[in-house]
Amino acid sequence: MVEIPGQTNASRSNAGPSSGRHVVAGQHDAGQARNDASQATDGNQPGPSAAERARTLALGVVTGVLHLPGLAGDAAASGTKAYRVQHLTGRDGEVALLVQNGTELYDRLRLITTSTDLIDVPSVLDVLDVPPGQLCLPRARLCITGWIDEPPMSVQRQLAARIAGVRPLGSLLDVGTGWTLYRFEVGEIRVTTAAGTTVVDPEDFVAAEPDPLYEAEDHVVGHLEAHHRDQTIGYALRRLADCTITDVNIVGLDRYGLDLLCAVGSDYEPLRAPFGCRVTDDDSLSRALGELLLDRCGEKRPCNRRGPGFSG
């Protein structure tokens, strides 16, 4: 068993288009390889479905960007205006926007939700999923097109209570006294990865479960890199038996497995490391990692790239 201390309380920083995670200039090839590694590569190895990715990103662990219709007086009134927003999703798939009163976004939403000309014009919630590491391109993008509604205060507080059962943010306690919770009525859901764009059926979105490891992903990956690097390299050597590997990095984690990026000469070989079971909590994660990294009989995969470094 691999123990991950403190993983339950670990928290991913809000990463998005303007976050500290970015693609370093001159390192695009490595970043693209890391992005490829996060797409459940290696044939039909298990990975999150588009609906699961959508529910995970809709939780609000990573803040999104809200694109609102332009208003008269805007520099480009016929276009849209973008705002960083704290979106949230309840257990039953209700999507909401938590906005502080008195902000520019609050004032704009009040105009939109009370305008007969704009109330039926859709808005877009855009969320980027940036995996651990500074060389990473976004591995997924969630776009939800829908309509924004300001429900009565009693309904807002009921919605806040339901959402707090999933994401207990302190600001939800202040709905009605400094914060407003808008309902985001979903029209269309799209998830884009390196494999392409998938339209997610709203019923599939509601039925899907968010990944329980997403918020702690940075912490778990950092722990594995710091304390279980030898086991990770050993796993890669067993799987890529014909390669000469110069480096191995963990570039992603989800409930179904790890995404590894193996440097082979001047190239990068993405490798999916699937768990033997679907992880649901800390204990099952520790067991799954122990079985994966200590397994001596992992299926080997041929590799045509060779170079100086670790040999299998």
Stockholm file with secondary structure:
# STOCKHOLM 1.0

chainA/1-312         MVEIPGQTNASRSNAGPSSGRHVVAGQHDAGQARNDASQATDGNQPGPSAAERARTLALGVVTGVLHLPGLAGDAAASGTKAYRVQHLTGRDGEVALLVQNGTELYDRLRLITTSTDLIDVPSVLDVLDVPPGQLCLPRARLCITGWIDEPPMSVQRQLAARIAGVRPLGSLLDVGTGWTLYRFEVGEIRVTTAAGTTVVDPEDFVAAEPDPLYEAEDHVVGHLEAHHRDQTIGYALRRLADCTITDVNIVGLDRYGLDLLCAVGSDYEPLRAPFGCRVTDDDSLSRALGELLLDRCGEKRPCNRRGPGFSG
#=GR chainA/1-312 SS CCCCTTTTTCCCCCCSTTSSCCCCTTCHHHHHHHHHHTSCCSTTCCCCCHHHHHHHHHTSSSCEEEEEECCTTSTTTTSEEEEEEEEEECTTCCEEEEEETTSHHHHHHHHHHHCTTTTTSCEEEEEEECCSSTTCCCSEEEEEEEEEECCCHHHHHHHHHHHHTTSCCGGGGGBTTTEEEEEEEEEEEEEEETTEEEEECHHHHHHCCCCTTGGGHHHHHHHHHHHSHHHHHHHHHHHTTTCEESEEEEEEEETTEEEEEEEETTEEEEEEEECSSCCCSHHHHHHHHHHHHHCSCCCCCCCCCCCSSEEC
#=GC SS_cons         CCCCTTTTTCCCCCCSTTSSCCCCTTCHHHHHHHHHHTSCCSTTCCCCCHHHHHHHHHTSSSCEEEEEECCTTSTTTTSEEEEEEEEEECTTCCEEEEEETTSHHHHHHHHHHHCTTTTTSCEEEEEEECCSSTTCCCSEEEEEEEEEECCCHHHHHHHHHHHHTTSCCGGGGGBTTTEEEEEEEEEEEEEEETTEEEEECHHHHHHCCCCTTGGGHHHHHHHHHHHSHHHHHHHHHHHTTTCEESEEEEEEEETTEEEEEEEETTEEEEEEEECSSCCCSHHHHHHHHHHHHHCSCCCCCCCCCCCSSEEC
//
